[in-house]
Amino acid sequence: MPAAADSTAATNARPNTSWPSPASPAHSSATADSPNETISYLARLAETMLTPAERAERARAALKEWNGYVPTPAEQADLDSELDRRLAQVTSR
């Protein structure tokens, strides 16, 4: 039964990424080995701090790539107003 144990370990394993996580300690210059690593860290950190417009654009690009859907400006306005309505409903509770 070693195969079952191996598949369970593989299923439960976390992906090996270098992205900062909220649980990881803050990066400091004391932990950087080189200026390039600091720059690389800052670039990855900047990727997590996108503006709402940038996040929306990435979401639209991912949706288009995933299933080819590209909403028209009218559809997008309708979706935005529906989202605003739902958010207002939730925040008023």
C-alpha positions in Angstrom: 0.0 0.0 0.0 2.8 2.5 -0.4 1.2 3.9 -3.5 -1.8 5.0 -1.6 0.3 6.8 0.9 2.3 8.5 -1.9 -0.9 9.7 -3.6 -2.2 11.1 -0.3 1.0 12.9 0.3 0.9 14.3 -3.2 -2.7 15.4 -2.8 -2.0 17.1 0.5 1.2 18.8 -0.6 1.2 22.5 -1.0 2.6 23.9 -4.3 6.1 25.1 -4.1 5.8 28.9 -4.8 7.9 31.8 -4.0 4.9 34.2 -3.6 4.7 36.0 -0.3 1.8 34.9 1.8 0.0 36.7 4.7 1.3 34.1 7.1 4.9 34.5 6.0 7.1 37.0 7.9 7.7 40.4 6.5 10.6 40.6 4.1 13.5 42.7 5.3 16.8 43.7 3.8 18.5 41.5 6.4 17.1 38.4 4.7 18.0 39.4 1.2 21.1 37.8 -0.3 21.4 40.3 -3.1 19.8 43.4 -4.6 18.3 41.3 -7.4 16.4 39.2 -4.8 15.1 42.3 -3.2 13.9 43.6 -6.6 12.4 40.3 -7.4 10.6 40.2 -4.0 9.3 43.8 -4.6 8.1 42.8 -8.1 6.2 39.8 -6.7 4.7 42.0 -3.9 3.6 44.6 -6.4 1.8 41.9 -8.3 -0.4 41.3 -5.3 -1.2 44.9 -4.9 -3.1 45.6 -8.1 -5.6 48.4 -8.4 -9.3 47.5 -8.9 -9.1 48.4 -12.5 -6.0 46.2 -13.0 -7.7 43.3 -11.2 -10.8 43.7 -13.4 -8.7 43.8 -16.6 -6.9 40.6 -15.6 -10.3 38.9 -14.7 -11.6 39.9 -18.1 -8.5 38.5 -19.8 -8.7 35.3 -17.9 -12.4 34.9 -18.7 -11.7 35.5 -22.4 -8.9 32.9 -22.4 -10.9 30.4 -20.4 -14.1 30.3 -22.4 -13.9 33.1 -25.0 -16.5 35.3 -23.4 -16.0 39.0 -23.9 -18.9 41.1 -22.6 -20.0 44.1 -24.6 -19.8 47.5 -22.9 -23.6 47.4 -22.2 -23.3 43.9 -20.7 -20.4 45.0 -18.6 -22.3 48.1 -17.4 -25.3 45.9 -16.5 -23.0 43.5 -14.6 -21.3 46.3 -12.8 -24.7 47.8 -11.7 -25.9 44.4 -10.5 -22.8 44.0 -8.5 -23.1 47.5 -7.0 -26.7 46.7 -6.1 -25.8 43.5 -4.4 -22.9 45.1 -2.5 -25.2 47.9 -1.3 -27.8 45.4 -0.2 -25.2 43.4 1.9 -23.5 46.5 3.4 -26.8 48.0 4.5 -27.6 45.0 6.8 
